[in-house]
């Protein structure tokens, strides 16, 4: 009987506490000091995010209630900073527009569920930037010399050079983001390696992904459309990258690639001015559907001493105005591609141009050594 009375008293004490409005000072319920609150109606909540950061310790969580916060934040401790309500993001905009709105110098931070009107600048490693909306002048993320960051489920719709700018950064995951707006490029990469970029959408700007001096990238399962220039642009000094399972359409050029030792496969490339442009060596282009482009593929100044022969095999070239061409491209091996305008079991002629050292150019031909007479259903493998 005594146990029943005790249980009843405990129940009466705790149920009213659970019904208190969520905006009160939650810190009063936390005995270990691990969660701090900003905004809301609690009497002891912080009014500025920076004040909460300054009072926090490594490993703490800062919950920020909806509202507008005009401040430039410096995150100098390893914290989780999160918008408190999933469907009503707090807005952070810079007090000083000449500085980044969020500047992260501590390691292993998490920034989640905000509208950020400006740029996050990161100079440390191991961060997660999740489920934010970036907008306004320069809205996005700059992350030089970092490793093991995750950037996911964000919307980039600002203006400026890039949504994400990575320089000398490695071992990162960028996925499930949407890039649009007035950017020159959605993602800019320089001297980066071992990145996984997947399940992102790029549209209505100039370029989707621009990479220079990059290696061992995996760019896959993304969608690129309505871009003024290239869906994916990889400039020289790139090596051993993989571009696969992407859908690229309504761009000036689907994939513009200058590198060596790379694989381009299992992509759907259609309704572009140019499907694939290659200026490199040792590249393997295989099992792609290249359809309804003005030019399907163009090999330009491809030399075998720069990475070896370029292999083009098991692709479907369907209804392109010009299926394939080349300019000064040597030791290309075309093999067993399907050509919608070729229906005889003979060598398929590919017309191009060859130029001398004096820049005198004249017509030249190459051959698909064994053209397929029916579409190659590589997706059934």
C-alpha positions as a printed Julia matrix, in Angstrom:
381×3 Matrix{Float64}:
  0.0    0.0     0.0
  2.89   2.35    0.85
  4.39   1.7    -2.63
  1.13   2.74   -4.31
  1.02   6.0    -2.33
  4.64   6.82   -3.2
  4.09   6.16   -6.92
  0.99   8.4    -6.86
  2.88  11.27   -5.23
  5.75  11.02   -7.79
  3.24  10.98  -10.67
  1.49  14.13   -9.33
  4.81  15.95   -8.99
  6.21  15.2   -12.47
  3.2   15.45  -14.79
  2.68  19.23  -14.28
  6.39  19.84  -14.93
  6.15  18.04  -18.26
  3.36  20.38  -19.39
  5.4   23.58  -18.95
  5.84  25.6   -22.15
  8.92  24.52  -24.12
 10.24  28.09  -24.28
 11.1   28.38  -20.57
 14.69  28.12  -19.4
 15.36  24.44  -19.99
 18.77  24.81  -18.36
 17.02  24.77  -14.98
 16.17  21.09  -15.63
 19.75  20.17  -16.57
 21.98  19.26  -13.7
 25.16  18.59  -15.71
 25.14  21.92  -17.6
 25.39  20.27  -21.05
 22.59  22.2   -22.81
 22.2   25.97  -23.09
 19.27  27.85  -24.64
 19.11  31.04  -26.68
 15.91  32.99  -27.38
 12.43  31.96  -26.38
 10.63  33.28  -23.32
 12.61  31.7   -20.52
 13.82  34.23  -17.93
 17.39  32.91  -17.93
 17.8   32.08  -21.62
 20.54  33.85  -23.54
 19.62  36.56  -26.01
 22.8   36.23  -28.11
 24.26  33.05  -29.55
 27.8   34.32  -28.94
 27.13  34.74  -25.21
 26.01  31.12  -25.0
 29.12  29.99  -26.89
 31.38  31.93  -24.53
 29.75  30.32  -21.47
 29.69  26.79  -22.91
 32.27  24.03  -22.63
 33.53  21.53  -25.2
 30.84  18.94  -25.93
 27.9   21.15  -24.94
 24.77  21.73  -27.04
 23.28  25.16  -27.69
 19.61  25.18  -28.7
 18.47  28.34  -30.47
 14.79  29.26  -30.68
 13.24  30.86  -33.79
 13.96  34.53  -34.3
 16.44  36.86  -35.99
 19.96  36.99  -34.56
 22.14  39.77  -35.94
 25.66  38.9   -34.92
 28.98  37.55  -36.2
 29.6   34.32  -34.35
 33.0   32.86  -33.49
 32.79  29.2   -32.48
 35.9   28.57  -30.42
 34.7   25.44  -28.6
 33.61  22.01  -29.83
 29.84  22.49  -29.73
 26.57  21.46  -31.31
 24.6   24.59  -32.22
 21.11  23.72  -33.38
 17.88  25.46  -34.26
 15.42  24.28  -31.63
 12.36  23.86  -33.89
 12.66  21.69  -36.96
 10.11  23.56  -39.09
 10.94  27.11  -37.99
 14.6   27.88  -38.45
 16.22  30.77  -36.58
 17.89  33.34  -38.86
 21.5   34.43  -38.39
 22.67  37.47  -40.31
 25.92  39.39  -39.89
 26.16  42.5   -37.78
 29.36  43.32  -39.67
 28.77  42.49  -43.34
 32.51  42.47  -44.05
 33.0   39.38  -41.91
 31.75  35.8   -42.08
 28.5   35.36  -40.22
 29.84  32.17  -38.57
 33.58  31.6   -38.04
 34.54  28.15  -36.76
 37.99  27.7   -35.25
 37.28  24.81  -32.86
 37.29  21.18  -33.96
 34.32  18.82  -34.34
 31.44  21.28  -34.3
 27.91  20.76  -35.6
 25.8   23.59  -37.06
 22.24  22.51  -37.76
 18.83  23.89  -38.74
 19.46  27.6   -39.37
 18.85  30.17  -42.07
 22.29  31.69  -42.57
 22.43  34.98  -44.46
 26.09  35.02  -45.28
 29.02  32.65  -45.1
 30.35  30.05  -42.7
 34.16  30.06  -42.64
 35.84  26.95  -41.24
 39.54  26.57  -40.38
 39.48  23.36  -38.36
 38.29  19.79  -38.96
 35.66  17.18  -38.24
 32.53  19.34  -38.61
 28.95  18.58  -39.59
 26.94  21.34  -41.28
 23.44  19.95  -41.63
 19.96  21.08  -42.72
 20.62  24.79  -43.13
 19.5   27.34  -45.71
 22.22  29.62  -47.08
 21.12  32.83  -48.75
 22.13  36.42  -49.38
 25.43  37.91  -50.55
 28.14  35.25  -50.47
 25.83  32.77  -48.75
 27.6   29.44  -48.36
 30.59  27.66  -46.81
 34.35  28.21  -47.17
 36.52  25.46  -45.73
 40.28  25.58  -46.43
 42.72  22.99  -45.08
 40.11  20.77  -43.45
 39.45  17.05  -43.21
 36.55  14.78  -42.3
 33.78  17.35  -42.64
 30.19  16.45  -43.56
 27.98  18.93  -45.44
 24.48  17.52  -45.95
 20.79  18.35  -46.39
 21.43  22.06  -46.94
 19.86  24.48  -49.42
 22.24  26.94  -51.11
 20.38  29.77  -52.81
 22.6   32.81  -52.32
 24.84  34.66  -54.72
 28.56  34.98  -55.2
 31.28  32.75  -56.58
 30.32  29.43  -54.97
 27.98  27.72  -52.56
 30.79  25.56  -51.15
 34.46  26.51  -51.53
 37.02  23.87  -50.52
 40.77  24.36  -50.78
 43.32  21.72  -49.76
 40.61  19.68  -48.05
 40.31  15.9   -47.8
 38.13  12.97  -46.74
 34.8   14.77  -46.83
 31.19  13.91  -47.62
 28.88  16.34  -49.42
 25.4   14.95  -50.01
 21.68  15.67  -50.27
 22.21  19.4   -50.84
 20.45  21.67  -53.35
 22.35  24.43  -55.17
 20.63  27.19  -57.14
 20.59  30.96  -57.31
 23.2   33.36  -58.64
 26.37  31.37  -57.99
 29.1   30.94  -60.56
 29.51  27.35  -59.36
 27.72  25.27  -56.78
 30.9   23.59  -55.47
 34.44  24.86  -56.05
 37.34  22.49  -55.32
 41.08  23.21  -55.42
 43.81  20.76  -54.4
 41.29  18.42  -52.8
 41.16  14.64  -52.6
 39.17  11.69  -51.3
 35.84  13.49  -51.41
 32.44  11.83  -51.87
 29.9   14.14  -53.55
 26.54  12.45  -54.05
 22.75  12.88  -54.16
 22.98  16.64  -54.71
 20.96  18.8   -57.11
 22.48  21.68  -59.1
 20.38  23.99  -61.26
 19.85  27.52  -62.59
 23.4   28.92  -62.28
 26.63  28.76  -64.32
 28.46  25.56  -63.31
 27.54  22.71  -61.0
 30.94  21.46  -59.79
 34.28  23.07  -60.67
 37.44  21.21  -59.67
 41.13  21.96  -60.19
 44.06  19.74  -59.14
 41.71  17.2   -57.6
 42.22  13.48  -57.15
 40.28  10.42  -56.05
 36.95  12.2   -56.06
 33.75  10.22  -56.33
 30.99  12.32  -57.91
 27.87  10.21  -58.2
 24.08  10.09  -58.13
 23.76  13.86  -58.58
 21.41  15.79  -60.85
 22.56  18.76  -62.94
 20.21  20.78  -65.11
 19.56  24.22  -66.6
 23.18  25.35  -66.18
 24.66  28.1   -68.35
 27.99  26.3   -68.63
 29.15  22.87  -67.4
 27.46  20.37  -65.16
 30.84  19.03  -64.01
 34.08  20.82  -64.92
 37.38  19.19  -63.95
 40.44  21.19  -65.03
 44.02  19.89  -65.67
 46.19  18.19  -63.05
 43.25  16.03  -62.01
 43.77  12.29  -61.6
 42.02   9.06  -60.67
 38.55  10.48  -60.18
 35.25   8.69  -60.78
 32.12  10.34  -62.21
 29.18   7.96  -62.3
 25.4    7.55  -62.05
 24.74  11.26  -62.58
 21.88  12.76  -64.57
 22.95  15.81  -66.6
 20.65  17.69  -68.94
 19.9   21.14  -70.39
 23.45  22.41  -69.84
 25.95  23.97  -72.21
 28.24  20.99  -71.53
 27.46  17.94  -69.44
 30.97  16.9   -68.37
 34.08  18.94  -69.23
 37.12  16.97  -68.19
 40.89  17.53  -68.37
 42.79  14.95  -66.37
 44.2   11.45  -66.47
 43.4    8.0   -65.2
 39.73   8.78  -64.59
 36.51   6.82  -65.09
 33.26   8.28  -66.46
 30.49   5.71  -66.44
 26.79   4.97  -65.91
 25.71   8.58  -66.5
 22.58   9.84  -68.27
 23.67  12.8   -70.4
 21.01  14.33  -72.62
 19.64  17.54  -74.18
 22.91  19.46  -73.78
 24.83  21.46  -76.35
 27.79  19.14  -75.72
 27.55  15.88  -73.81
 31.18  15.13  -72.85
 34.36  17.12  -73.6
 37.71  15.47  -72.8
 41.16  17.03  -72.82
 43.4   14.52  -71.07
 44.68  10.97  -71.26
 44.09   7.54  -69.82
 40.39   8.31  -69.38
 37.81   5.52  -69.59
 34.35   6.54  -70.82
 32.04   3.55  -70.69
 28.42   2.47  -70.24
 26.88   5.93  -70.49
 23.66   6.95  -72.24
 24.53  10.01  -74.36
 21.33  11.15  -76.01
 19.82  14.1   -77.92
 22.8   16.42  -77.51
 24.05  18.68  -80.28
 27.41  16.89  -79.96
 27.63  13.64  -78.04
 31.37  13.59  -77.23
 34.38  15.67  -78.29
 37.98  14.64  -77.62
 40.3   17.65  -77.81
 44.11  17.54  -77.73
 44.19  14.09  -76.14
 47.73  12.69  -76.14
 48.73   9.17  -75.05
 51.86  10.32  -73.2
 49.54  12.11  -70.78
 48.16   9.08  -68.95
 47.88   6.58  -71.81
 45.12   5.74  -74.28
 41.6    7.07  -73.89
 39.01   4.29  -74.04
 35.42   4.88  -75.2
 33.41   1.67  -75.03
 29.94   0.21  -74.37
 28.22   3.62  -74.56
 24.89   4.36  -76.22
 25.11   7.32  -78.63
 21.5    8.02  -79.56
 20.04  10.82  -81.7
 22.82  13.35  -81.13
 23.11  15.86  -83.99
 26.8   14.91  -84.17
 27.44  11.67  -82.33
 31.18  12.08  -81.79
 34.17  14.07  -83.0
 37.78  14.84  -82.09
 40.46  17.47  -82.62
 44.11  16.44  -82.42
 43.28  13.42  -80.27
 45.62  10.45  -80.61
 45.44   6.83  -79.5
 41.76   6.83  -78.74
 40.23   3.38  -78.66
 36.55   3.3   -79.66
 35.04  -0.13  -79.1
 31.6   -1.71  -79.05
 29.54   1.47  -78.68
 25.98   1.63  -79.96
 25.34   4.34  -82.57
 21.72   5.03  -83.44
 22.74   6.1   -86.96
 24.87   3.02  -87.74
 23.24  -0.28  -88.61
 25.84  -2.37  -90.44
 28.37  -4.81  -88.92
 31.36  -2.82  -90.16
 33.8   -0.35  -88.66
 32.0    2.82  -87.6
 33.74   5.9   -88.99
 34.25   8.83  -86.6
 35.13  12.1   -88.29
 37.45  14.62  -86.71
 40.37  16.96  -87.32
 44.12  16.66  -87.08
 46.46  19.65  -86.84
 50.15  20.14  -87.57
 52.63  22.08  -85.46
 51.98  25.01  -87.79
 48.3   24.83  -86.83
 47.3   23.66  -90.26
 44.28  21.42  -89.71
 42.79  18.84  -92.03
 40.1   16.15  -91.79
 40.95  12.84  -90.1
 39.1    9.71  -89.17
 39.05   7.14  -86.39
 36.96   3.98  -86.04
 34.78   2.15  -83.59
 36.37  -1.26  -84.01
 33.26  -3.29  -83.24
 30.11  -1.16  -83.07
 27.11  -2.7   -81.36
 24.03  -3.02  -83.54
 21.61  -2.72  -80.63
 21.5   -0.55  -77.52
 23.7   -1.79  -74.71
 21.62  -2.43  -71.6
 24.43  -1.95  -69.13
 21.96  -1.07  -66.36
 20.71  -4.66  -66.33
 24.04  -6.03  -65.14
